[in-house]
Amino acid sequence: MTEVVIQQAVNLVGEFEKANEISLTPLSSNHWAAQTWEAPPLGVCKINSDVACFRDASTGLGCVVRDHVGDVLLSTCWRSREEYDVDIGEALAARHSLSISLEAGFRKVGRMGNGVAHRLAKASIMYDVMRVWMEEVPECAADAVLQDILSLS
């Protein structure tokens, strides 16, 4: 009898983990992985933004601002409980990125190579409020930043 109860508990935990894994998976996957991040010129900051559309009908926005050597100056993510088409979500992500960047005092920005921003957009599902990191990114995007910096060499 005890073995049956334990097996049922293990099965329920497995089903729970599988359900949560599926619900946190973004519906759309952009083609950002095919792009290579390129550094901006000296004295210019580059902003990257992206969107992630989740199965629970929410939308994640991500942004990263970096300098000419790829160092992160600012990163942010925000999850909206609203569902948007990808094009609208991209526009909202760009607006969010520009707004946060201007508030932080950045004036010259460019956009291209969205790997880090896409990871930030996907990470927004973990937070109920907007998150902003100064001169760092959360762990989920750190390897993408390192990959971009290494590709500059």
C-alpha positions in Angstrom: 0.0 0.0 0.0 2.8 2.5 0.9 4.6 1.8 -2.4 1.3 2.6 -4.3 0.9 5.9 -2.5 4.6 6.9 -3.1 4.3 6.0 -6.8 1.1 8.0 -7.2 2.8 11.0 -5.5 5.8 10.7 -7.8 3.5 10.6 -10.8 1.6 13.7 -9.6 4.8 15.6 -9.1 6.0 14.6 -12.5 2.7 15.7 -14.1 2.9 19.0 -12.2 6.5 19.7 -13.3 5.6 18.8 -16.9 2.5 21.1 -16.9 4.5 24.0 -15.5 7.3 23.5 -18.0 4.9 23.6 -20.9 3.0 26.7 -19.6 6.3 28.7 -19.3 7.4 27.9 -22.8 7.1 30.9 -25.1 4.7 30.4 -28.1 6.9 32.3 -30.5 10.6 31.9 -31.1 12.2 34.7 -33.0 15.1 34.3 -35.5 17.5 36.2 -33.2 19.8 33.2 -32.9 20.8 33.6 -36.5 21.9 37.2 -36.0 25.3 38.1 -34.6 25.5 41.0 -32.2 27.7 43.8 -33.5 29.3 46.4 -31.2 28.4 50.0 -31.6 31.1 52.6 -32.3 33.1 54.0 -29.4 30.9 56.6 -27.5 27.6 55.0 -28.6 25.4 52.6 -26.6 23.5 49.9 -28.4 20.0 48.9 -27.2 18.4 45.6 -28.0 14.8 44.8 -27.3 12.6 41.7 -27.9 9.3 40.2 -27.1 8.2 36.7 -25.9 4.5 35.6 -26.2 3.6 33.0 -23.5 1.0 30.3 -23.5 -0.9 31.9 -20.6 -1.7 34.9 -22.9 0.8 37.2 -21.3 3.6 39.0 -23.1 7.2 39.5 -22.0 9.4 42.5 -22.9 13.2 42.4 -22.6 15.9 45.1 -23.1 19.7 45.3 -22.8 21.9 48.4 -23.3 25.6 47.7 -24.0 28.7 49.7 -24.8 31.3 49.3 -27.6 33.1 46.4 -25.9 29.8 44.6 -25.1 29.7 45.4 -21.4 26.1 45.6 -20.1 25.1 49.0 -18.9 21.4 48.3 -18.2 19.1 45.4 -18.6 15.3 45.1 -17.9 12.4 42.8 -18.4 8.7 43.3 -17.8 5.7 41.0 -18.2 2.4 42.3 -19.3 -0.7 40.2 -18.4 -2.1 41.3 -21.8 -1.8 39.3 -25.0 -0.5 41.1 -28.0 0.4 40.1 -31.6 4.1 39.7 -32.1 4.4 42.9 -34.1 2.6 44.9 -31.4 4.8 43.2 -28.8 7.9 44.2 -30.7 6.8 47.8 -30.8 6.0 47.8 -27.1 9.4 46.2 -26.4 11.1 49.0 -28.4 9.1 51.7 -26.6 9.9 50.1 -23.2 13.6 49.9 -24.1 13.7 53.5 -25.2 11.8 54.8 -22.2 14.0 53.0 -19.7 17.2 53.9 -21.5 16.2 57.6 -21.6 15.3 57.5 -17.9 18.7 56.1 -17.2 20.4 58.9 -19.1 21.4 57.2 -22.4 21.0 59.3 -25.5 22.7 57.6 -28.4 21.4 54.0 -29.0 21.2 51.5 -31.8 19.4 48.2 -32.3 20.6 44.8 -33.8 21.4 41.2 -32.6 18.7 40.5 -30.0 19.9 37.3 -28.3 20.3 38.8 -24.8 17.1 40.9 -25.1 15.1 37.8 -26.2 16.3 35.9 -23.1 15.3 38.9 -20.9 11.8 38.9 -22.6 11.4 35.2 -21.8 12.7 35.7 -18.2 9.9 38.2 -17.6 7.5 35.4 -16.9 9.3 34.8 -13.6 8.5 38.3 -12.3 5.2 40.1 -11.4 6.8 43.5 -11.7 9.2 45.2 -14.0 12.8 44.4 -13.2 15.8 46.7 -14.1 19.5 45.8 -13.5 22.2 48.4 -13.8 25.6 47.2 -15.2 24.5 43.5 -15.1 22.0 41.0 -16.5 20.3 38.1 -14.7 21.9 34.7 -14.8 19.6 33.5 -17.6 21.1 36.0 -20.0 24.8 36.1 -18.8 26.0 33.4 -21.2 24.5 35.2 -24.2 26.3 38.4 -23.2 29.6 36.5 -22.9 29.0 34.8 -26.3 28.5 38.2 -27.9 31.6 39.7 -26.3 33.7 36.6 -27.5 32.3 37.0 -31.0 33.8 40.6 -31.2 37.4 39.2 -31.0 
